[in-house]
Structures are given as C-alpha cells and as structure tokens.
C-alpha cells in the first residue's frame, strides 16, 4: 500500500478510515514518515513556523476531574489558585515586552468564576496589549461560559470576539468519542459540544485549532474516528464559513511525575507510536494546513524528529508551561535563538509567524 500511496495522494486521493487503519498496522515507519514529510514539504516547503508566545493558565481549579489531567485540583484543594484579570493582563504585558506576539490563555472549569471574569480577561489584555494575538479558552470553557451566562456558545464567542479574542486553542477534544468521555471525563462537555463550539467559531470567522490526546486508554479505531470527525467538520467549514481549523496538535499522554519516577524506565507511550500517529494525522487531515509538534509535551528530541514526520509548526517560546510537568517546576520556555538553532539543526527554515500564520519579519538574532 505504501509504495502506491505517494502517487495516489499527489493525484488528490483522500485516505479512508480503512486506509488509516492499515497505516497504523504498517511496520514501515520510515516509509510512512517519508510520505508525511513530502506532504508537509509540498504544503510549506522547508518552513517551520513558530511564535514568540506565552501560555497563561488563569486557574488550576477545576470541577471536571478528567482522569488523565494532573494539572487541575478540586475547589477545596489548598493548592488551587486563581489569577485576577489584572494579573493575567500584567503577564500579557510582560510577554509583549519580551517580544511576544501571541498569548494562549486557558484554565480549569472553575465554578466560582463568574461570566464577567472571562470577559474582563479579554478586555484587560486587549486594553494593555492592543496588537497582541489573543488565543483563549477551550471549547469546554466556552460551554461553561454559555451555561454561566444562559447564552448559546455562539453568543458567548461573539461577545469575546467583540472584546478582542482572535482565535480558539484546540484543547478539550481529548478523543472525540462518547464512550471514551464516559470512561475518562464524564463531567466534561461532550464530543458533540466540542464540535459545536468549533463550528460556531468558524461561522463567526474565528479560526481555531484542534487537539487529540493519544496514548491514554483509547483504541486505534477511536484515534482514527477522531481524525475523520475533524476532517469532516473542516470540509464543512471551508465551504460554508469564514473560519476553519488552522492547526492540528497531537498531544501524547504524559503520566504524572510519580509514575515517571518509578522503576520502569520505558515510556508509557512509545516514540514510534507518537511518530506514526503524527504522520497519519498529516495524511488524513489533508484539509488542515498545519500540524504542530508541541515541544513541552513531545520533548525536544522527538519534536525535532517530528519535523521529518509531517509537522511544520512547533508552537513557540512558550515561556512557561504548567499543564504537564517534567519536574516540580513548570516547564520553562526557549529563547528565539534556541528555537532557531533547533529548527535549523533539522534542516528547516524557521519562520516567525503571527496568530494567523502570516510570516513576521524575523528578529535579528542569528
Ligand atoms: O485538553 C491534559 C491535554 C490539553 C494531559 O491549540 C494532557 O495550539 C498530555 O490543548 N498528558 C491542553 N496531555 C493543552 C492544549 C494545547 C497545547 C498546546 C497548544 C495548543 C493549541 C493546545 O492537554 C487538554 C488535554 O487534552 N492533557 N492532561 C496529560 N497528562
């Protein structure tokens, strides 16, 4: 199958779910990777996109309790925190001083935070940082806001947009399967609600991202179904709406620190499975322009390899990352210089981008 696939794809053939299953079963990881790499090169040439950005988590208090999440804590937990909108805006201003062009703001589903709190975050960041790209709030947060304000997700999105929201991040999709959600995150807004929020955002002209959490309890068939649901929604959005998915972000499951530190040195999800999943994502999602290797979760070494398996984006400098940890401290960011060197080592061209993937003239830092 792999020997013919490259030709078929170049003639516009679209993979079927059965094709994707055979690719997951194929032992030839390098042939698969080469096809995904060619596909990415045809779309983006040598370019690898990055942003100067900061991830801000305004609260870790969450009432949802997903079994895979080691970031959140219950409303009663003393380790819980909430940043005020002014504190979020201050972090955003600091990021701008450090040349950031994009901010990624997400948090837990905190029952004590009122609707106005979220509007104030966007409003205050926008007032303090007029030209900063604001990517904020996952689909479950938008559903929570709709419930808090007795509005539809579309009305909430329109209000956030009017305050200065630019795009939505892709979190909260996990594996888009009712059965998976019932097992691992029964209190979370459903897969259909996740799709509804992204559909509504696209209808309002708000571009969004999509994630897939893989390597945690799901079957290969569920991964495939997830990818095809995204491809179907994107087909609709591209024909009917102004907005669409800009980027797909495959997120490998990271176990809690205590598990990482135990006697078993083998990772819970193997590197080849991660690369295979990334390559197949590139091939199935033929209508989503960018595939992101999110280095805080993939790790830097595998991120570099992922650039040869279909990825063309590595998120950015990040500054700090709290959702998963590789020590007791948050993951700290990379400098622009480090990102450049890292991308060049993979024989790719670093391209600083804005939040809509427009290239920004690079800083003179080589
Ligand atoms: O929705 C939670 C996942 C997501 C774990 O849109 C975990 O550009 C691995 O969505 N191991 C949040 N993953 C992160 C996210 C994201 C990250 C980077 C860029 C973008 C983007 C989006 O992280 C959650 C969940 O699916 N997650 N726990 C874990 N232990």
Boltz pocket constraint, residues with backbone or C-beta under 6 A from the ligand:
constraints:
  - pocket:
      binder: B
      contacts: [[A, 68], [A, 69], [A, 70], [A, 168], [A, 169], [A, 170], [A, 171], [A, 172], [A, 173], [A, 174], [A, 209], [A, 210], [A, 211], [A, 212], [A, 213], [A, 249], [A, 251], [A, 252], [A, 253], [A, 254], [A, 255], [A, 256], [A, 292], [A, 294], [A, 297], [A, 315], [A, 323], [A, 324]]
      max_distance: 6.0
